[in-house]
């Protein structure tokens, strides 16, 4: 294998008290100490790409544990050491500040920023501009307002495919001995993502309503791709609290646009979504932003959960 191993200097390892590192991935192999192409991914959507494209040649470790909310991730000294030992880091700049900082400080040779492999946009908190929304935005000082870009690109299969192609090329360059396999795996993944795109396009083409309510603004790209309007209770930051004016506004819009359902997610509290649903006499359901896979997820991987999301949207929007 033609991958140059990055080893932590002995002095640094001693200072960190790590000795022989044992950062575990899904196959319990230590990052940087295997004969494979060692990739540290920031969170699930990046790890899934690395696993699908790397196949048998890659050893993938995720910095975000299953069930952990990725936005507020803080890295341990051991995780920072993992990055130093890895052959590549795959992350999405703007989503996890701690990861951005750590990757920037590391001497790792191959740094793959997924945000640079497609075009990121500013989606705000929803698809419309409403009276009183400015005040709502000021109250919710979310990451999107700080960076001006919505990072949730993996929820758009087309943009996710663009990122996959860029990751595949980066793997080919970093590990040329297995370039042919990376290229083949990337093409297979892109084909599946095109099929998923077709499922969403056909499945959401004819619906009674085009508006859906979510717990936080993670679905801007998906909504834009398929002609829908996302209205978020909170901003991109799932922990931000909505203003009273925003809640009243959503109650009124539910009546005007025939909204039937308030969607919540598995990794953050559903309290606000259920309160709004109760007050506005709406149903609740899960729309998973796929920031991590847990026992509560409606599927075992990206494709299964996305298909479950499609079914939930079809039901809520009244697909014909």
Backbone as numpy.savetxt, mean C-alpha at the origin, in Angstrom:
# Nx Ny Nz CAx CAy CAz Cx Cy Cz
26.06 -16.68 -8.23 25.21 -15.48 -8.23 26.09 -14.24 -8.23
25.68 -13.26 -9.03 26.54 -12.10 -9.23 26.12 -10.91 -8.40
25.55 -11.19 -7.23 25.10 -10.11 -6.34 26.17 -9.84 -5.30
26.53 -8.58 -5.15 27.55 -8.24 -4.14 26.90 -8.14 -2.78
27.35 -8.96 -1.84 26.80 -8.95 -0.49 27.26 -7.71 0.27
26.28 -7.05 0.92 26.63 -5.90 1.77 26.70 -6.39 3.20
27.86 -6.28 3.82 28.03 -6.73 5.19 28.20 -5.54 6.11
27.60 -5.61 7.27 27.74 -4.55 8.26 29.15 -4.61 8.85
29.82 -3.48 8.88 31.16 -3.47 9.49 31.10 -4.02 10.90
32.18 -4.71 11.30 32.21 -5.35 12.62 31.97 -4.36 13.75
32.52 -3.16 13.60 32.35 -2.16 14.65 30.88 -1.78 14.82
30.18 -1.62 13.69 28.77 -1.26 13.76 27.96 -2.40 14.36
28.24 -3.62 13.93 27.51 -4.77 14.47 27.71 -4.88 15.97
28.94 -4.61 16.40 29.23 -4.69 17.83 28.49 -3.60 18.58
28.48 -2.39 17.98 27.82 -1.27 18.63 26.33 -1.50 18.77
25.75 -2.15 17.77 24.33 -2.43 17.82 24.00 -3.63 18.68
25.03 -4.37 19.06 24.82 -5.55 19.88 24.15 -6.67 19.11
24.43 -6.76 17.80 23.71 -7.71 16.97 24.47 -9.00 16.74
25.79 -8.89 16.62 26.55 -10.10 16.30 26.09 -10.67 15.00
25.70 -11.93 14.98 25.16 -12.55 13.77 23.68 -12.20 13.68
23.30 -11.48 12.62 21.93 -11.02 12.47 20.99 -12.16 12.12
19.78 -12.09 12.65 18.80 -13.15 12.39 17.46 -12.55 12.02
17.46 -11.57 11.11 16.21 -10.95 10.68 15.44 -11.97 9.85
14.23 -12.28 10.29 13.49 -13.37 9.66 12.55 -12.88 8.59
12.52 -13.58 7.48 11.54 -13.34 6.44 10.52 -14.46 6.50
9.71 -14.57 5.44 8.66 -15.58 5.46 9.22 -17.00 5.51
10.46 -17.18 5.04 11.04 -18.53 5.11 12.10 -18.63 6.19
12.08 -17.67 7.13 12.97 -17.67 8.30 14.45 -17.60 7.94
14.78 -17.13 6.74 16.18 -16.99 6.36 16.67 -15.61 6.78
17.91 -15.53 7.21 18.46 -14.25 7.66 18.78 -13.37 6.46
18.32 -12.14 6.51 18.58 -11.21 5.43 20.08 -10.98 5.29
20.56 -11.07 4.06 21.97 -10.82 3.79 22.85 -12.01 4.02
22.35 -13.06 4.66 23.17 -14.24 4.94 22.72 -15.46 4.12
22.06 -15.22 3.01 21.61 -16.32 2.18 22.31 -16.27 0.84
22.10 -17.33 0.05 22.66 -17.37 -1.29 21.71 -16.76 -2.30
20.61 -16.20 -1.81 19.63 -15.61 -2.69 19.80 -14.10 -2.79
18.98 -13.49 -3.63 18.94 -12.04 -3.79 18.10 -11.51 -2.64
18.74 -10.89 -1.66 18.07 -10.47 -0.44 17.44 -9.09 -0.59
16.12 -9.04 -0.44 15.37 -7.81 -0.62 14.65 -7.46 0.68
14.83 -6.23 1.15 14.05 -5.72 2.27 12.97 -4.81 1.70
11.72 -5.16 1.93 10.59 -4.38 1.44 9.97 -3.61 2.60
9.41 -2.45 2.32 8.91 -1.57 3.37 7.61 -2.07 3.98
6.67 -2.57 3.16 5.40 -3.09 3.67 4.79 -4.00 2.62
3.61 -4.55 2.91 3.08 -5.66 2.12 3.04 -5.45 0.60
2.48 -4.37 0.07 2.43 -4.25 -1.39 3.80 -4.30 -2.05
4.82 -3.81 -1.37 6.17 -3.88 -1.92 6.74 -5.30 -1.78
6.47 -5.93 -0.64 6.94 -7.30 -0.42 6.30 -8.26 -1.43
5.02 -8.05 -1.72 4.32 -8.90 -2.68 4.97 -8.80 -4.06
5.29 -7.58 -4.48 5.97 -7.40 -5.76 7.31 -8.14 -5.77
8.07 -7.95 -4.71 9.39 -8.57 -4.63 9.31 -10.09 -4.68
8.32 -10.64 -4.00 8.15 -12.10 -3.98 7.71 -12.63 -5.34
6.77 -11.92 -5.96 6.26 -12.36 -7.26 7.32 -12.27 -8.35
8.08 -11.20 -8.33 9.10 -10.98 -9.36 10.38 -11.76 -9.05
10.76 -11.78 -7.78 11.99 -12.49 -7.41 11.86 -13.99 -7.48
10.66 -14.50 -7.21 10.44 -15.93 -7.28 11.41 -16.72 -6.42
11.93 -17.80 -6.98 12.81 -18.69 -6.24 14.18 -18.08 -5.95
14.50 -16.99 -6.61 15.84 -16.39 -6.46 15.91 -15.35 -5.36
14.75 -14.92 -4.83 14.75 -13.82 -3.86 14.38 -14.28 -2.46
15.03 -13.67 -1.50 14.67 -13.83 -0.09 14.13 -12.48 0.36
12.83 -12.40 0.62 12.17 -11.12 0.87 11.80 -10.98 2.35
12.15 -9.85 2.91 11.81 -9.51 4.29 11.01 -8.22 4.30
9.92 -8.17 5.05 9.13 -6.95 5.16 9.42 -6.25 6.48
9.60 -4.94 6.43 9.85 -4.16 7.64 8.58 -3.98 8.47
7.42 -4.12 7.82 6.14 -3.95 8.50 5.51 -5.32 8.75
5.27 -5.65 9.99 4.71 -6.95 10.34 3.24 -7.04 9.94
2.74 -8.25 9.68 1.31 -8.42 9.38 0.46 -7.86 10.51
-0.53 -7.05 10.16 -1.40 -6.46 11.16 -0.91 -5.13 11.70
0.30 -4.75 11.37 0.85 -3.48 11.84 0.46 -2.36 10.87
-0.03 -1.24 11.40 -0.41 -0.12 10.56 0.88 0.53 10.03
1.07 0.55 8.71 2.37 0.95 8.17 2.69 2.43 8.25
1.68 3.31 8.31 1.94 4.73 8.24 2.84 5.23 9.37
2.69 4.63 10.55 3.42 5.11 11.73 4.58 4.20 12.13
5.08 3.43 11.18 6.16 2.48 11.47 7.41 3.19 11.98
7.98 2.65 13.06 9.28 3.07 13.57 10.22 1.88 13.48
11.43 2.10 13.03 12.37 1.00 12.82 13.26 0.76 14.03
13.52 -0.51 14.28 14.44 -0.88 15.35 15.87 -0.85 14.80
16.83 -0.92 15.70 18.23 -0.97 15.25 18.48 -2.24 14.44
17.80 -3.31 14.77 17.98 -4.54 14.02 17.43 -4.40 12.60
16.31 -3.71 12.46 15.76 -3.51 11.12 16.65 -2.61 10.28
17.25 -1.62 10.91 18.20 -0.78 10.18 19.41 -1.59 9.74
19.80 -2.52 10.58 20.91 -3.40 10.22 20.53 -4.31 9.06
19.28 -4.75 9.03 18.79 -5.56 7.92 19.00 -4.84 6.60
18.67 -3.56 6.60 18.83 -2.78 5.38 20.29 -2.74 4.93
21.19 -2.62 5.89 22.61 -2.57 5.55 23.08 -3.87 4.91
22.51 -4.98 5.32 22.95 -6.28 4.82 22.28 -6.69 3.52
21.15 -6.10 3.20 20.37 -6.52 2.04 21.05 -6.16 0.72
20.61 -6.86 -0.33 21.08 -6.54 -1.68 20.25 -5.42 -2.29
19.00 -5.30 -1.84 18.12 -4.28 -2.39 17.08 -3.86 -1.36
16.66 -2.61 -1.43 15.55 -2.11 -0.62 14.46 -1.64 -1.56
13.24 -2.10 -1.31 12.09 -1.71 -2.12 11.10 -1.01 -1.21
10.81 0.26 -1.48 9.95 1.06 -0.61 9.17 2.06 -1.44
8.24 2.77 -0.80 7.42 3.76 -1.48 7.58 5.08 -0.73
8.40 5.94 -1.27 8.74 7.18 -0.59 7.50 8.03 -0.36
7.36 8.55 0.87 6.24 9.41 1.22 5.21 8.72 2.07
5.26 7.40 2.15 4.27 6.67 2.95 4.76 6.44 4.37
6.05 6.09 4.50 6.63 5.75 5.80 7.91 6.55 6.01
7.82 7.70 6.67 8.99 8.57 6.84 10.19 7.88 7.46
9.96 6.98 8.41 11.08 6.30 9.07 11.85 5.43 8.06
11.13 4.81 7.15 11.77 3.98 6.12 12.54 4.87 5.15
11.92 5.97 4.74 12.60 6.90 3.83 13.94 7.34 4.41
13.92 7.70 5.68 15.14 8.17 6.35 16.18 7.06 6.42
15.75 5.87 6.81 16.69 4.76 6.96 17.32 4.35 5.63
16.51 4.28 4.60 17.03 3.92 3.28 18.01 4.97 2.79
17.70 6.24 3.05 18.59 7.31 2.63 19.94 7.27 3.32
19.96 6.77 4.54 21.20 6.74 5.32 22.03 5.49 5.06
21.40 4.45 4.53 22.12 3.20 4.34 23.00 3.24 3.10
24.00 2.38 3.09 24.89 2.28 1.93 24.46 1.22 0.95
23.24 0.70 1.09 22.76 -0.35 0.21 22.84 0.10 -1.25
23.25 -0.82 -2.09 23.55 -0.47 -3.49 22.31 -0.25 -4.33
21.29 -1.08 -4.16 20.09 -1.00 -4.99 18.93 -0.49 -4.15
18.55 0.77 -4.38 17.42 1.39 -3.69 16.32 1.64 -4.72
15.19 0.97 -4.53 14.10 1.07 -5.50 12.93 1.81 -4.87
12.70 3.02 -5.31 11.58 3.83 -4.83 10.40 3.65 -5.78
9.36 2.95 -5.33 8.21 2.68 -6.18 7.51 3.97 -6.60
7.59 5.01 -5.78 6.94 6.28 -6.12 7.55 6.91 -7.36
8.78 6.54 -7.66 9.44 7.08 -8.84 9.21 6.26 -10.09
8.43 5.19 -9.97 8.20 4.30 -11.11 6.84 4.52 -11.76
6.05 5.43 -11.20 4.76 5.79 -11.76 4.48 7.24 -11.37
3.36 7.77 -11.81 3.02 9.17 -11.50 2.09 9.24 -10.31
2.50 9.94 -9.27 1.67 10.13 -8.08 0.89 11.43 -8.19
-0.33 11.41 -7.66 -1.21 12.57 -7.76 -1.70 12.99 -6.38
-2.32 14.17 -6.33 -2.93 14.67 -5.11 -4.44 14.49 -5.24
-5.01 13.60 -4.43 -6.44 13.33 -4.52 -7.26 14.01 -3.44
-6.63 14.68 -2.50 -7.38 15.31 -1.42 -8.12 14.26 -0.60
-9.24 14.64 0.01 -9.99 13.72 0.85 -11.12 13.05 0.12
-11.37 13.47 -1.10 -12.46 12.86 -1.83 -12.52 13.37 -3.24
-13.60 13.08 -3.95 -13.69 13.41 -5.36 -14.33 14.75 -5.64
-15.00 15.35 -4.67 -15.67 16.63 -4.87 -15.02 17.69 -3.99
-15.25 18.95 -4.34 -14.90 20.05 -3.46 -16.19 20.52 -2.81
-16.23 20.50 -1.48 -17.45 20.80 -0.76 -17.30 22.06 0.07
-18.42 22.67 0.31 -18.42 23.80 1.24 -18.01 23.30 2.61
-17.04 23.95 3.19 -16.57 23.54 4.52 -15.44 22.53 4.47
-15.06 22.09 3.27 -14.02 21.07 3.22 -12.65 21.63 3.55
-12.45 22.92 3.27 -11.17 23.54 3.58 -10.86 23.43 5.05
-11.86 23.71 5.89 -11.67 23.60 7.33 -11.37 22.18 7.73
-12.03 21.24 7.08 -11.78 19.82 7.37 -10.33 19.46 7.05
-9.84 19.97 5.92 -8.47 19.65 5.51 -7.47 20.24 6.47
-7.77 21.44 6.98 -6.84 22.07 7.90 -6.76 21.30 9.21
-7.89 20.71 9.61 -7.88 19.95 10.85 -7.10 18.67 10.71
-7.17 18.06 9.55 -6.50 16.78 9.33 -5.18 17.00 8.61
-4.15 17.17 9.39 -2.83 17.42 8.83 -2.21 16.08 8.42
-2.66 15.59 7.29 -2.27 14.25 6.87 -0.97 14.27 6.08
-0.45 13.06 5.80 0.79 12.95 5.04 0.61 13.49 3.64
-0.60 13.36 3.09 -0.82 13.84 1.74 -0.68 15.36 1.68
-1.16 16.04 2.71 -1.05 17.49 2.75 0.40 17.90 2.91
1.19 17.07 3.60 2.60 17.38 3.79 3.38 17.19 2.49
3.07 16.12 1.75 3.87 15.79 0.58 3.18 16.16 -0.72
1.86 16.44 -0.68 1.14 16.82 -1.88 0.88 15.65 -2.82
1.11 14.42 -2.37 0.92 13.27 -3.24 0.23 12.15 -2.46
-0.65 11.45 -3.15 -1.34 10.29 -2.57 -0.47 9.06 -2.84
-0.01 8.36 -1.81 0.90 7.22 -2.03 0.23 5.89 -2.36
-1.10 5.80 -2.31 -1.78 4.51 -2.39 -1.92 3.98 -3.82
-0.84 3.99 -4.58 -0.89 3.63 -6.00 -1.14 2.15 -6.25
-0.84 1.30 -5.28 -1.00 -0.14 -5.49 -2.46 -0.56 -5.62
-3.40 0.32 -5.23 -4.82 -0.01 -5.33 -5.37 0.25 -6.73
-4.54 0.78 -7.61 -4.85 0.90 -9.03 -4.02 -0.16 -9.76
-4.65 -1.23 -10.28 -3.88 -2.30 -10.91 -2.99 -1.83 -12.06
-3.40 -0.78 -12.76 -2.60 -0.27 -13.88 -1.32 0.37 -13.38
-1.44 1.20 -12.36 -0.25 1.83 -11.79 0.64 0.81 -11.07
0.00 -0.15 -10.44 0.77 -1.21 -9.77 1.57 -2.00 -10.79
1.00 -2.20 -11.97 1.72 -2.89 -13.05 2.91 -2.07 -13.54
2.73 -0.76 -13.60 3.85 0.11 -13.99 5.00 -0.03 -12.99
4.65 -0.05 -11.71 5.66 -0.21 -10.67 6.33 -1.57 -10.80
5.53 -2.61 -11.05 6.07 -3.96 -11.20 7.11 -4.01 -12.31
6.83 -3.35 -13.41 7.79 -3.35 -14.53 9.09 -2.67 -14.13
8.99 -1.58 -13.39 10.19 -0.90 -12.93 10.99 -1.72 -11.94
10.28 -2.41 -11.04 10.96 -3.28 -10.07 11.65 -4.43 -10.79
10.98 -5.00 -11.78 11.58 -6.09 -12.54 12.89 -5.68 -13.20
12.91 -4.50 -13.80 14.13 -4.00 -14.45 15.24 -3.78 -13.43
14.86 -3.28 -12.25 15.85 -3.05 -11.20 16.44 -4.37 -10.71
15.61 -5.40 -10.58 16.10 -6.72 -10.18 17.04 -7.29 -11.24
16.67 -7.13 -12.50 17.51 -7.64 -13.60 18.90 -7.00 -13.56
18.92 -5.71 -13.29 20.20 -4.99 -13.26 21.03 -5.38 -12.04
20.37 -5.54 -10.90 21.08 -5.84 -9.66 21.57 -7.28 -9.61
20.84 -8.18 -10.24 21.17 -9.61 -10.20 21.10 -10.17 -11.62
22.04 -9.81 -12.48 21.98 -10.19 -13.90 21.99 -11.69 -14.16
22.52 -12.47 -13.21 22.56 -13.92 -13.42 21.16 -14.51 -13.57
20.17 -13.86 -12.97 18.80 -14.38 -13.02 17.86 -13.41 -13.72
18.41 -12.56 -14.56 17.63 -11.53 -15.24 16.49 -12.12 -16.08
16.75 -13.22 -16.75 15.73 -13.82 -17.61 14.51 -14.26 -16.79
14.77 -14.82 -15.62 13.66 -15.26 -14.78 12.89 -14.07 -14.20
13.60 -13.02 -13.82 12.93 -11.82 -13.32 12.04 -11.22 -14.40
12.53 -11.19 -15.61 11.76 -10.65 -16.73 10.50 -11.48 -16.97
10.66 -12.79 -16.95 9.52 -13.70 -17.16 8.49 -13.53 -16.04
8.96 -13.47 -14.80 8.05 -13.32 -13.66 7.31 -11.98 -13.70
8.03 -10.94 -14.12 7.40 -9.62 -14.22 6.31 -9.62 -15.27
6.58 -10.21 -16.39 5.58 -10.27 -17.46 4.34 -11.04 -17.01
4.54 -12.12 -16.27 3.40 -12.91 -15.78 2.57 -12.10 -14.79
3.25 -11.35 -13.91 2.55 -10.53 -12.93 1.77 -9.41 -13.61
2.39 -8.76 -14.58 1.72 -7.67 -15.30 0.49 -8.19 -16.04
0.58 -9.38 -16.59 -0.57 -9.98 -17.27 -1.73 -10.19 -16.30
-1.42 -10.68 -15.10 -2.46 -10.88 -14.09 -3.08 -9.55 -13.65
-2.25 -8.52 -13.54 -2.75 -7.21 -13.14 -3.64 -6.60 -14.23
-3.31 -6.87 -15.48 -4.17 -6.41 -16.57 -5.51 -7.11 -16.51
-5.50 -8.38 -16.16 -6.75 -9.12 -16.00 -7.59 -8.55 -14.87
-6.93 -8.19 -13.77 -7.63 -7.59 -12.63 -8.23 -6.24 -13.02
-7.48 -5.48 -13.77 -7.97 -4.20 -14.27 -9.24 -4.40 -15.10
-9.23 -5.41 -15.94 -10.41 -5.72 -16.74 -11.60 -6.11 -15.90
-11.35 -6.87 -14.83 -12.43 -7.26 -13.92 -13.08 -6.03 -13.27
-12.25 -5.10 -12.83 -12.78 -3.89 -12.20 -13.51 -3.01 -13.21
-12.93 -2.86 -14.38 -13.56 -2.00 -15.40 -14.93 -2.53 -15.78
-15.03 -3.83 -16.04 -16.30 -4.43 -16.42 -17.28 -4.49 -15.25
-16.75 -4.80 -14.07 -17.60 -4.98 -12.90 -18.19 -3.70 -12.35
-17.54 -2.56 -12.64 -18.02 -1.27 -12.10 -18.53 -0.33 -13.19
-18.70 -0.86 -14.38 -19.13 -0.03 -15.51 -20.56 0.47 -15.33
-21.45 -0.42 -14.92 -22.86 -0.07 -14.78 -23.30 -0.23 -13.33
-23.35 0.89 -12.61 -23.77 0.87 -11.20 -24.79 1.98 -10.97
-25.65 1.78 -9.97 -26.67 2.77 -9.65 -26.05 4.05 -9.10
-24.99 3.90 -8.32 -24.30 5.04 -7.74 -22.82 4.98 -8.10
-22.17 6.12 -8.12 -20.74 6.18 -8.39 -19.95 6.70 -7.18
-20.65 6.92 -6.07 -20.02 7.50 -4.88 -19.91 6.46 -3.78
-18.73 6.38 -3.15 -18.59 5.49 -2.00 -17.86 6.22 -0.88
-18.23 5.87 0.36 -17.64 6.47 1.56 -16.60 5.50 2.13
-15.46 6.04 2.53 -14.40 5.21 3.13 -13.93 5.82 4.44
-13.27 4.99 5.24 -12.74 5.44 6.52 -11.64 6.47 6.33
-10.70 6.20 5.38 -9.70 7.21 5.05 -9.39 7.15 3.56
-8.78 8.21 3.07 -8.68 8.42 1.63 -7.59 7.58 0.97
-7.80 6.28 0.94 -6.81 5.38 0.34 -7.15 5.00 -1.09
-8.37 5.29 -1.54 -8.84 4.72 -2.80 -8.99 5.75 -3.92
-8.22 6.82 -3.86 -8.30 7.86 -4.88 -7.92 7.37 -6.26
-6.85 6.60 -6.36 -6.42 6.09 -7.67 -7.43 5.09 -8.24
-7.94 4.22 -7.38 -8.94 3.25 -7.82 -10.19 3.97 -8.31
-10.64 4.95 -7.56 -11.83 5.70 -7.94 -11.63 6.42 -9.28
-10.49 7.05 -9.42 -10.20 7.77 -10.66 -10.14 6.82 -11.86
-9.56 5.67 -11.66 -9.40 4.69 -12.75 -10.75 4.21 -13.27
-11.71 4.01 -12.36 -12.96 3.36 -12.75 -14.17 4.28 -12.68
-13.93 5.59 -12.73 -15.01 6.55 -12.83 -15.88 6.67 -11.59
-15.28 6.47 -10.43 -16.01 6.55 -9.17 -15.59 7.80 -8.40
-16.32 8.10 -7.34 -15.98 9.21 -6.45 -15.82 8.69 -5.03
-14.62 8.85 -4.51 -14.34 8.47 -3.13 -14.60 9.66 -2.22
-15.34 9.43 -1.15 -15.50 10.46 -0.12 -15.01 9.86 1.19
-13.95 10.44 1.73 -13.33 9.89 2.93 -13.78 10.63 4.18
-14.04 9.84 5.22 -14.38 10.44 6.52 -13.18 11.20 7.04
-12.00 10.60 6.91 -10.75 11.22 7.31 -9.91 11.45 6.07
-8.71 11.98 6.26 -7.81 12.18 5.13 -7.04 10.91 4.82
-5.86 11.05 4.25 -5.02 9.90 3.95 -4.52 9.25 5.23
-4.34 10.04 6.28 -3.93 9.51 7.58 -5.14 8.83 8.23
-5.11 7.51 8.43 -6.27 6.80 8.95 -6.60 7.12 10.40
-5.66 7.74 11.13 -5.91 8.05 12.53 -6.48 9.44 12.76
-6.59 10.22 11.69 -7.11 11.58 11.86 -8.61 11.57 12.09
-9.09 12.48 12.91 -10.51 12.56 13.25 -11.21 13.60 12.37
-12.40 13.28 11.86 -13.12 14.25 11.02 -13.79 15.32 11.88
-14.04 16.45 11.28 -14.75 17.51 11.98 -16.25 17.20 11.99
-16.97 17.85 12.89 -18.41 17.67 12.94 -19.06 18.11 11.64
-18.51 19.18 11.04 -19.05 19.69 9.77 -18.90 18.65 8.67
-17.75 17.94 8.68 -17.52 16.93 7.66 -18.51 15.77 7.81
-18.77 15.35 9.02 -19.71 14.26 9.26 -21.11 14.64 8.80
-21.55 15.87 9.13 -22.87 16.33 8.70 -22.95 16.42 7.18
-21.87 16.84 6.58 -21.79 16.96 5.13 -21.96 15.59 4.46
-21.31 14.58 5.03 -21.41 13.23 4.47 -22.81 12.65 4.64
-23.45 12.97 5.75 -24.82 12.51 5.96 -25.75 13.06 4.88
-25.57 14.32 4.55 -26.38 14.95 3.51 -26.08 14.36 2.13
-24.80 14.13 1.88 -24.42 13.59 0.57 -24.90 12.16 0.38
-24.95 11.40 1.45 -25.44 10.02 1.35 -26.85 10.00 0.77
-27.67 10.93 1.22 -29.05 11.01 0.72 -29.07 11.48 -0.74
-28.24 12.45 -1.05 -28.25 13.04 -2.40 -27.71 12.09 -3.47
-26.70 11.29 -3.11 -26.04 10.44 -4.10 -26.39 8.97 -4.01
-27.35 8.64 -3.16 -27.77 7.25 -3.07 -26.72 6.33 -2.48
-25.90 6.87 -1.56 -24.87 6.05 -0.91 -25.55 5.10 0.09
-25.17 3.83 0.02 -25.78 2.82 0.90 -24.86 2.33 1.99
-23.54 2.52 1.80 -22.56 1.82 2.64 -21.41 2.72 3.04
-20.97 2.59 4.27 -19.74 3.23 4.73 -18.69 2.12 4.88
-17.59 2.25 4.16 -16.54 1.24 4.22 -15.53 1.56 5.32
-15.10 0.53 6.01 -14.00 0.65 6.97 -12.96 -0.40 6.61
-11.88 -0.45 7.37 -10.78 -1.36 7.05 -10.35 -2.15 8.26
-9.44 -3.09 8.05 -9.11 -4.04 9.11 -8.01 -3.57 10.06
-7.14 -2.66 9.64 -5.97 -2.31 10.45 -6.16 -1.09 11.35
-7.28 -0.38 11.19 -7.53 0.79 12.04 -8.93 0.69 12.64
-9.21 1.53 13.60 -10.50 1.50 14.29 -11.66 1.79 13.33
-12.75 1.05 13.51 -13.94 1.25 12.68 -14.98 2.11 13.38
-14.61 2.69 14.52 -15.56 3.42 15.36 -16.23 4.58 14.60
-15.42 5.42 13.93 -15.96 6.58 13.25 -16.87 6.17 12.09
-16.44 5.17 11.34 -17.25 4.70 10.20 -18.59 4.16 10.68
-18.60 3.40 11.75 -19.84 2.82 12.24 -20.75 3.88 12.87
-20.14 4.90 13.46 -20.94 5.99 14.01 -21.65 6.74 12.90
-20.91 7.05 11.84 -21.52 7.73 10.70 -22.62 6.87 10.09
-22.36 5.58 9.93 -23.35 4.68 9.34 -24.62 4.63 10.17
-24.46 4.59 11.48 -25.62 4.53 12.37 -26.43 5.82 12.29
-25.74 6.96 12.32 -26.43 8.25 12.30 -27.12 8.52 10.97
-26.53 8.00 9.87 -27.09 8.24 8.55 -27.92 7.06 8.04
-28.11 6.05 8.90 -28.89 4.86 8.54 -28.30 4.15 7.31
-27.00 3.94 7.34 -26.29 3.27 6.24 -25.73 1.93 6.72
-25.38 1.09 5.78 -24.75 -0.19 6.08 -23.23 0.03 6.21
-22.54 -0.96 6.74 -21.07 -0.93 6.78 -20.52 -2.18 6.12
-19.33 -2.06 5.58 -18.64 -3.20 4.96 -17.16 -2.88 4.94
-16.34 -3.88 4.61 -14.89 -3.72 4.55 -14.44 -3.43 3.13
-13.63 -2.40 2.98 -12.90 -2.13 1.75 -11.44 -2.05 2.16
-10.68 -3.04 1.77 -9.34 -3.23 2.32 -8.30 -2.44 1.51
-7.56 -1.51 2.15 -6.51 -0.77 1.45 -5.25 -1.59 1.22
-5.25 -2.83 1.64 -4.17 -3.78 1.35 -2.80 -3.29 1.81
-2.79 -2.69 3.00 -1.51 -2.28 3.57 -0.86 -3.42 4.34
-1.61 -4.50 4.53 -1.09 -5.69 5.18 -2.12 -6.80 5.11
-1.66 -8.05 5.15 -2.54 -9.21 5.15 -2.58 -9.80 6.56
-3.79 -9.98 7.09 -3.96 -10.57 8.41 -5.03 -11.66 8.34
-5.32 -12.26 9.49 -6.38 -13.27 9.55 -7.75 -12.68 9.22
-7.88 -11.36 9.38 -9.14 -10.69 9.09 -9.29 -10.33 7.61
-8.23 -10.45 6.85 -8.28 -10.09 5.44 -9.17 -11.06 4.66
-9.84 -10.54 3.66 -10.70 -11.37 2.82 -9.91 -11.95 1.66
-8.92 -12.75 2.01 -8.06 -13.35 1.01 -6.65 -13.49 1.54
-5.86 -14.30 0.85 -4.50 -14.59 1.30 -3.43 -13.78 0.60
-3.80 -13.08 -0.48 -2.80 -12.29 -1.18 -3.46 -11.10 -1.87
-2.67 -10.32 -2.56 -3.13 -9.10 -3.21 -4.33 -9.34 -4.11
-4.23 -10.34 -4.96 -5.30 -10.57 -5.95 -6.60 -11.00 -5.29
-6.53 -11.86 -4.32 -7.75 -12.32 -3.65 -8.44 -11.17 -2.91
-7.68 -10.33 -2.24 -8.26 -9.21 -1.51 -8.83 -8.18 -2.48
-8.15 -7.93 -3.58 -8.66 -6.98 -4.56 -9.97 -7.47 -5.18
-10.08 -8.76 -5.42 -11.33 -9.31 -5.95 -12.45 -9.17 -4.91
-12.10 -9.34 -3.63 -13.08 -9.14 -2.56 -13.51 -7.67 -2.49
-12.56 -6.76 -2.71 -12.89 -5.33 -2.75 -13.85 -5.03 -3.90
-13.61 -5.65 -5.04 -14.49 -5.44 -6.20 -15.92 -5.88 -5.87
-16.06 -7.04 -5.28 -17.40 -7.54 -4.92 -18.09 -6.61 -3.92
-17.32 -6.09 -2.97 -17.89 -5.18 -1.97 -18.36 -3.88 -2.63
-17.59 -3.37 -3.57 -17.98 -2.15 -4.27 -19.20 -2.40 -5.16
-19.22 -3.53 -5.84 -20.37 -3.85 -6.68 -21.66 -3.91 -5.87
-21.57 -4.51 -4.71 -22.75 -4.62 -3.84 -23.19 -3.25 -3.33
-22.23 -2.44 -2.88 -22.56 -1.15 -2.31 -23.06 -0.15 -3.36
-22.52 -0.24 -4.57 -22.86 0.72 -5.62 -24.05 0.27 -6.47
-24.52 -0.94 -6.23 -25.66 -1.44 -6.99 -25.29 -1.79 -8.41
-24.27 -2.63 -8.59 -23.85 -3.03 -9.94 -24.96 -3.78 -10.64
-25.15 -3.48 -11.92 -26.22 -4.10 -12.70 -25.67 -5.28 -13.50
